[in-house]
Amino acid sequence: MKFLVEINVMPLKALLDPQGKAVNATLHGIGYKEVANVRIGKHINLEIEAPSREVAMEKVTEICSKVLSNPVMEGYDFKLTEVTD
């Protein structure tokens, strides 16, 4: 089975997000005062082959925690969609 995986990696809410703060300040500076709490993260798409949805989820969890995110500073979530040819 082949799956499309959409992964979002974001800084933990307890930590400062300097990029988010800079974008928030810029938006306010150009007139978008209604914007608040900007957080900047990463969005990653990948395909993975696995014998089942459960195995794919386990593998993606490993990939996210070992390679795509820093568990000390970031959290992640993902969506798995089966690809049908």
Secondary structure, 3 states (H helix, E strand, C coil): CEEEEEEEEEECCCCCCHHHHHHHHHHHHCCCCCCCCCCCCEEEEEEEECCCHHHHHHHHHHHHHHHHCCCCCEEEEEEEEEECC
